[in-house]
Amino acid sequence: MSTPSSHQALRNQVTQLSQKVQLLAEAYRHLRTELGIADKERHDLQQQLDTQREKVRDFQKQIKFNTIASTLASPDADADMLRSRLDDYIKEIDACIAYLQQ
């Protein structure tokens, strides 16, 4: 036969388990919130990285253009050769633009 003290002991255990479940649920909600914040921060950092990579590509292109310009500006360059090189560069740029528009 069960005694009042055994019922009380069971109630105490149920109460303790209920409190532990509430603590776990709260910890879970807190961790989910932190995960959401971390995901947003990761996304923001990825966007910054993409922006920086694009800037690096732009700088590399600028360096290439500056190198081309300094080569073309040399005093001993033949005018026909310069026209031919410029035409080639323009064709390459046009091809790149056409590709990007696809």
N, C-alpha and C positions, 0 to 999 in steps of 0.2 A: 504494500500500500504506500502511496506517496504521501509525504508529510508536507505541512506548510513550509517548512524550511527548504525542502527540495524544490517546491514551486518558486519560492523566493530566489533560490540559486539560479533556476532556469530563467526567471525574469531578468536577473542581473546579467546573465550571459547574453540574453537577447538584446538587452539595452546596450551592453558593451559592443556587441557585433553591429548593432544599428549605428552607434557612434563611429565605429571604425569605417563602416560603409560610407557614412556621410563625409568623413575626413578624406577617404579615397576619392569620392566623387568631387569634392572641392579641389583636391590636388590635381585630378584629371582636368577639370575645367581650367585651372590655372596653367597647366602645361599646354593645353590646347591654345590658350590665349598667347602664351609665349611663342608657341610654334607659329601662330599666325603673324606675330610681329617679326619673327626671324625670317619667315618666308617673304614678307614685304621688303625687309631690309635686303635680302638676297636678290630679289627682283630689282630693287633700286640700284644695287651695286652692279648687277649685270647690265643694266641700261647705261650706267656710267662707264663701264668697261667697253661696251659697244661704241659709245660716243668717243672715248679716247682712242680706240682702234681706228675709227673713221678719221679722226684728226691725224693720226700717224700716217695713214694712207694718203691723206691730202698733203701732208708735209713731204712724203716721199715723192709724190707726183710733182710738187713744186720744185723739189731738188732736181728731179729729172728735167723739168722744163728749164730751170736755170742753167743746168749743164748744157742742154741743147742750145739755149740762147747764147751762152758764152762761146760755144763752138761755132755757131753761125756768125757771131759777131767778130770773129778773128779777121784781121786785116788782109790776110793772104787767101781768104776763101774766094773761090771762083763763083761768080753770080749765077751761072747756069747750074752748078752743083748745088748751090743754096736753094734755088727754086725747086730743083728736083727733090731735095731732102724735105723741103717744106710741103711739097705736094704729097710726098709719101706720108708725112706726119698727119696731114689733114685727112688723107684717105683712111689712115688707121683710126683717127679720132672719129670720123664718120662711121666707120664700121663698129666701133665701140658704142656709139650713141644708138645706132640701129639695133644692136644686140640688146642694149638695156631697155629699149622701147618695146621689145617683144614680150 
